[in-house]
Structures are given as C-alpha cells and as structure tokens.
C-alpha cells in the first residue's frame, strides 16, 4: 500500500467549490469512512467490472472523487 504522502492526489477549484481526487485501493471500503462517518453524499458512481471504479461525493461545497487504483495508469 502506498504512503499517503506519495499518492497522486489532485485538486481543482470550480467556481466556489473545491474538487479533490483520491486514488484508493477499494472504493467500497473508502465509502464507509467518507459517507458513513463524515456524512458525505454519494452523487455519482461509475462501475468498473464487478466493483466501483469511480465515485463523486459531496458535502458543504466540497466535491471529493474516489478513483480505483485499478484505473490509474
């Protein structure tokens, strides 16, 4: 597993919103943290095979994108 400081995290400013993309090993496990614990709302989900490949989460003007590392390349 990659060290958090070396992950290729990207961010964009879109109007008054900030969007951040995190590559993750398994989106389903990450969703438990972002949605269940931090109360982000799942706005978009894109499957990749039998798993999720990409999701967009939002809360309070912040958009967060989780992308499966299987799609990184």
C-alpha positions as CSV (number, residue, x, y, z in Angstrom):
1,X,0.0,0.0,0.0
2,X,1.3,3.5,-0.9
3,X,2.2,6.0,1.7
4,X,-0.4,8.8,1.9
5,X,2.2,11.5,1.2
6,X,3.2,9.8,-2.1
7,X,-0.3,9.3,-3.5
8,X,-1.1,11.3,-6.6
9,X,-3.9,13.4,-5.1
10,X,-5.2,16.2,-7.4
11,X,-7.5,19.1,-6.7
12,X,-9.4,21.7,-8.7
13,X,-11.2,24.9,-7.9
14,X,-14.5,25.1,-9.8
15,X,-16.3,28.3,-9.1
16,X,-16.8,28.4,-5.3
17,X,-16.3,24.7,-5.0
18,X,-13.2,22.6,-4.4
19,X,-12.8,19.2,-6.0
20,X,-10.3,16.6,-4.8
21,X,-9.4,13.3,-6.4
22,X,-8.0,10.4,-4.3
23,X,-6.8,7.1,-5.7
24,X,-7.9,4.3,-3.4
25,X,-7.4,0.5,-3.4
26,X,-11.1,-0.3,-2.9
27,X,-13.9,2.3,-3.2
28,X,-16.4,0.3,-1.2
29,X,-14.2,0.3,1.9
30,X,-13.4,4.0,1.5
31,X,-17.1,4.8,1.2
32,X,-17.7,3.6,4.8
33,X,-15.4,6.3,6.0
34,X,-16.5,9.2,3.8
35,X,-20.2,8.5,3.7
36,X,-21.0,6.7,7.0
37,X,-18.6,8.6,9.3
38,X,-18.1,12.0,7.6
39,X,-21.6,12.3,6.1
40,X,-20.5,13.0,2.5
41,X,-23.3,12.3,0.0
42,X,-22.7,9.9,-2.9
43,X,-23.6,11.9,-6.1
44,X,-22.1,9.8,-8.9
45,X,-20.9,6.2,-9.2
46,X,-19.3,4.5,-12.1
47,X,-18.8,0.7,-12.1
48,X,-15.7,-1.0,-13.3
49,X,-16.3,-4.7,-13.8
50,X,-17.9,-6.1,-10.7
51,X,-16.7,-3.2,-8.5
52,X,-16.9,0.6,-8.3
53,X,-14.3,2.3,-10.4
54,X,-15.1,5.9,-9.6
55,X,-17.4,7.9,-7.3
56,X,-18.1,11.6,-6.7
57,X,-19.0,12.6,-3.1
58,X,-20.1,16.0,-1.9
59,X,-20.7,18.0,1.2
60,X,-20.7,21.7,2.1
61,X,-19.3,22.9,-1.2
62,X,-16.6,20.3,-1.4
63,X,-16.5,17.6,-4.0
64,X,-14.4,14.5,-3.5
65,X,-13.6,12.0,-6.2
66,X,-12.5,8.5,-5.3
67,X,-10.9,6.5,-8.2
68,X,-9.9,2.9,-8.0
69,X,-6.2,2.4,-8.3
70,X,-7.0,-0.3,-10.9
71,X,-8.0,2.6,-13.3
72,X,-4.8,4.7,-12.6
73,X,-2.2,4.3,-15.2
